[in-house]
């Protein structure tokens, strides 16, 4: 089988430019792209389930709400539009303004409905928010790939992932605390206002250097990215890469799909979840992401995928332990912190892998294709998590999630062999 990556990435050992790479303007932009990308998604997967649970919606129905994430799995279908057409503010900035303004308008709408009476209307607006969020992700990913030089891909994407995780602190902590003290309409309004920093960023940044390289026709924007990916790797290797992207985060995604309802069923209050679980999970994840970015510059992306993926997989078992312990704030903080550290490491390597697999000439479409596959478990598999928990119980469910993480790790033998490293040059070959 033809190997998916050619060449050799030299890990950045003792590189004098590391500090400069960490402190430059591009890293600051990556902070804003990550925060803007993470906020609407965490509203859907963290704040929304807490709201529905507190209003008496069943666990099975909450699990089915994972299907609202369908736009994240199908975004590659309309991603070519973002490569092909430029709006008045630019090919990237113009689309960002539309999606971010749309999110700023639609997110507060949830507070005007009652889950027991308006569940279908709520589902509709969830899909709309998911569509706008997925579209924003397509453009942000494309912009970031065009902004970062190859040597900064690992670090820049680690910064993006960290900011993505920090965004979870708003709907997953602050908003939950506010929900104990004010009505839900005010909570959703305040949460939506955190989209403003991303909107300001879009107004201040400039178009990336590749802004004039665009497909000449819509057909070219749709067909050429897929042809290039298959031609570059060969059909067997291309399919293996896609299967790996689908499976690598499967176990972790399913394990955290019902995290907030799980905490609530263990007897934790919303304030305890906001103050302990989310903070204990956030900062280890941030530390893990930053360590991941630094270590990737030394290890290379391939070895990082092996090491960080193993940590991420083993950390899932912490949830199974918590399910047996029950209500214990120290164990909650420890288990969530360890799991978040593993996820921070694994996600940093995974996003860097996806970015490096993308050809800058077809950034939006190829990046959307790869991240869409990564989102499939969050949409389809996670929709069944409520039923799986109902059938197996929490402990066995988390053990199942651990087992489902193994196939993705085994595929590393093909897509990212330990002794092979990625090519730092993006000349159309990865």
N, C-alpha and C positions, 0 to 999 in steps of 0.2 A: 504494500500500500504506500502510495506517495505521501511523504510527510507533509503536514500542513504548513510548516514553517521552514524557511531556509535561512542559512546564514547563522550568525552567532552574535548574541547580545553580550557585549562586554559589561559586566556589572560595574557600577561606578565606584570602584574602590579608591578611597583617598582623593576623590575628585574635588579640586579646589573650587569648582563652580557650583557645588551643592548648595552652599548658603545663599549664593546669589539667586539660584533657581527657586529656593524656598521663599525668598522675600520679594520677588519681583511682582510687577503689576498683574501678570497673568495668573498668579496664584490668588491674588485678591479677587479677580473676576471669577475664578473657580469657586470661591466661597459663596458668592452671590448666586452662581448658577446652581450649586448644590442646594442652597436654602430654598430657592424658588421652585426647584424641581420636587423637593421632598415635602414641602408644606401641604399642597393639595392631596397628595397620595396618603399622607398620614392622617389627614382629616377623614378620608374615606375608610382607612383600615384600622384606625385607632379611636378617633373621637366618635365617628358614626356608630360603631358597634356598642360603645359605652352608652351613648344616647339611647339607642334602641333597647339595650338591655335594661336600662334604668326606667324605661317607659313600658316595660312588660312584654316586649317582643320575644318570642321563643328563640332558643339557641339554634334550632334547625333553620328558622327563617333568617337569622343573622348570618349563619354560614352560607346560605344561598345568596346573600348580598355580595359575596365574592364575585358573582357573575357580572356585577356592574363594572368590573375591571376589564371587560371584553375589549374596549378601545385600546388598552395597553398591549393586547396580543395581536391586534389587527392594524396597528398604526403604520406598519410598513406599506399598507395599501395606499394610503393617501400621502405618505412621506415624499414620493416623487414630486408632488406639487410644490413642496418647499425647496427642492433642488432646482426645479424648472423655472418657477415664477418669482420675480422680485417685486416687492411693494415699495411705495414711496420712501420709506425709511431704510430700505435695503433688503436684500434677500434673507438675511437672518433677523435683523432688528425689526423689520416690518411685521413679520409673522409673530415675533415675540410680543410685540405691543398688542396685537389682536388677541392672542391667547391669554395674556396676563390681565388685560382689561376685562375680558370675558369671565375669568376666574374671580376677579375682584367683585364683579356684579353678581354672579350666581351663588357663591359660597354662603352669603348671609341668608339666602332664601330658605334654607333648611329650618331656621328658627321660626318660621311662620306656619309650620305644619305640625300635626300631632301623629306620631307613629302608629297609633292604634286605628286612626281614622283615615289617614292619607298615605298609607304605605306604598301604593302604586305611584302616586305623584312624587313621593320621596325617591323611589327607585328611578323614576325618569330623570330627576335632577341629578341623582348620583351618576347616571350614565353620561349626562351632559358635562358634569364636572370632570369625569374620567376622560371624556373625549378631549376637552380643552387641556387637561393636564398632560395627557399622552401627546397631544400635538405640541405643547410647549416643550416636552422632553425631547421630541424629535429635533426641534430647532436648537435647543440648548446643547444637546449632544453633538450636533453638527458644528455648531459654533466653537465648542470647546476643542473638538478634534482639529479644526482648522486653525485655532489659536495657538495650541501647544506644539512646540517642536518635539520631535520623536524622543529625545533624551529626557523630556519632562513629562512624558505620558504617564508613567507610573506615579510620580509625585503629584502631578496636577489632578489626576483622577482620584487619588487618595484624598486630596484636599476637598474635591467635589463631594466625595462620599461622606467625609466627615461633616461638611456643612449640611448635607442631605440628612444625616443622622441628627444634627443639632436642630434642624427644623422639626423633628419629632417631639422636641421638648415643648413646643407650643400646643399642638392639639393633644399630645399625650400626657402633659403635665399641667401647664398653666391653665388650659381650658377645662381640664377635669377639676382642678381646684376651684376655679371660678363657678363651675356648675353646682358646687355645693353651697354657693352663696348668692347666686343670681339666676334669673330665668335663662332658658336655653337660647332664646332669640338674641339676647345680649352676648351670650358666649360665642355664638356663630359669627356675630357681627365683629366682635373684637378679634377673633381668630382670623377672619378674612382680611383684616387690615394689615396683617403681617405679609401680605403679598406686595405691599407698597415698596419695600426695599428692592425687590427684583425689578419692578417697573422703573424705578429710578436708575438702576443699573443699565437697563436697556436704553434709556434716554442718553446715558453718558458714554457708553462704549462706542467703538467704531467697528465697521465691518471688517472681517478678517481678510488676510492677504489674498485668499482664493475667491474673493467675492465676484470676480469677473468670469470665473470658470464655471459655466452652467451648461447643462444639456441644451441643445438647440431646439429640440422638440419634446413634447410630453412623452411620446413613444420612446424616445431615447432615454428619458429620465426614468421610465418604468423598466425597460428591458436591459439596458446596458449594465446597471449595477449588478444584476443577477448573473448576466453572462460573464462579466469580469471576475466575479467571485468564483464561479465554477471553473472558468478557464485558468485562473491562477492556481487553483488547488487540485483540479481534477474532481470528477463527480463523487468518487468514493470518499476522498478526504474531505470534500466540502460537506457531504452529508454527515460525516463523523463529527466535524466541528459543530454543525447545527445540533446534533443529538447531544453533544457535550454541553453546549450552552443551555439546552433544555433541562438537563438532569443535574447540573452542578449545584444549583441552589434549591432543588426540589424539597429535600428533607427539611432544610432550614426554613423555607417559605411556609411549608405546611405546619411546622412546629409553632410558628409565631402567628399564624392566621387568626387564632382565637385567643390570643394572649390576654387581652383585657377582660373578656368574659371569664377566662380561666382564673384570673386573679380574683374577680368578683365572686366566683363560686367557691374559692378557697377562703372566703370570708373577709378579704381586704376591702376597706372602704375606698371610695374614689380619691379622697385626699391622700390616703396611704399609698395608693397606686401612683398618684401624681408626684408625691414627695420622695418616695423610696424607690419604687420599681423603675420609674422612668429615668430618674437621675442616676440610679445605680446602673441602669442599662446604657444610658447615653454616654457618660464620660469614659467608661472602659471601651465602648465602641469607638469613640473619637480617638482615644489613645491607640487602640488597635489599628485604626485606619491610618494614623500618622506613622506609627511604627511600621505598618505594612508598606507605606510609601517609601520610607527610608530604607527598609530592608530590601525592597524590590530593586532599588538602585544598586544594591550590593549583590543580591542573590540572582537577579534576573527574574522575569515573570514566570517562567516555567517552574522553577524550584519553589517560588512563592505559592503557586497554585497547589503544589503538593503539601507543603508544610501548613499553610494557612487553611487549606481545605480540611486537613485532618483535625486541626484544632476546632474548626467550626463544626465538624460532624460530631466529635466527641462531646462538645459543649451542649448539644441537644439533650443528652442524657440528664443534664441538670434539671430540666423541666420534669422529667419522670421522677427524680428524687423529690422535688418540691411537692409533687402531687401526693407522695406518700407522707411527707412531713406535715402538710397542711398549713394553717395560719401561723407563720413565724416570720417576723420582719427581718431578723438577721439572715435567715436562710433565703428569704426572698431576695434581699440585696445581693447576697453572695452568688446565688444561682444565676440571677439575671445579669450580674456584672460579668461573670465568666462567659456566659453565652454571648453577651454583647461584644466582649473582647474577641471571641472567635469569629463572630459575624463581621466585625470591623476589619479584621485581617483578611478573611475570605472574600469579602466584597471588594476591597481595594485591589486585590490581585485579579479578581474576575472582571471588573470594569476595565482595568488596564489591558487585560487580554482582549476584550471586545474592541476597545479602541485601536489596539495594534492590528487587529484583524481587518479593520476598515480601511479601504482605499480613500484617501482624501478627495479624490475626484468625484466620489459618489457618497459623500459623508452621510447625508440625511437618510437616504434610502437604506444603505447597508447597515448603518448603526441602528436604524429603526427595526430592520429585520432581526438583528441579533438580540436586541433588548426585548423585542416582541416575544421571541422564543423563551427568553428568561422569565417573562411575565406570565407565560401560559400556566405554570403550576399555581401561581398566585390567583389565577382566575378560575380555572377548571378544577384542579385538584383541591384547592382550598374551599371550593363550594361544597365539597363532600365532607369537609372536616367535622361539621356539626353532626352528621350522621355517624361518622367513624367514632367520635367521642361518645355518642349515645350508645353505640354498640360495644366498643371495647373498654370504655372508661379512660380517664386521663392518662394513667400510667402506661397502659399498653399502647395507647395512641402515640405517645412520645417515643416509645421504643420502636414503633413502626416507622416513624419519621426518621429515626436514626438509620434503620435498615434501608430506607429509600434513598439515603444519601450515598450509599456505597457504589452503585453503578456509575455515577458521575465521576467518582474518584478513580474507578478502574479505567475509564476512558482517557485519563491523563496519560496512560501508557502509549496511546496513539497520538493525541493532539499536542501534548506537552511533555515529551520524555524528559526524565530528570537530567540527563547529561547534555541535552540539546537546549539552546537558549534562543530567544527571539532576535531577529534581525533589527538593529536600530534604524536602518534605512527604510523609508517608505517610498520606494521607487516603483510601486505597483506590485511588489512581491512581499509577502509576509511569511 
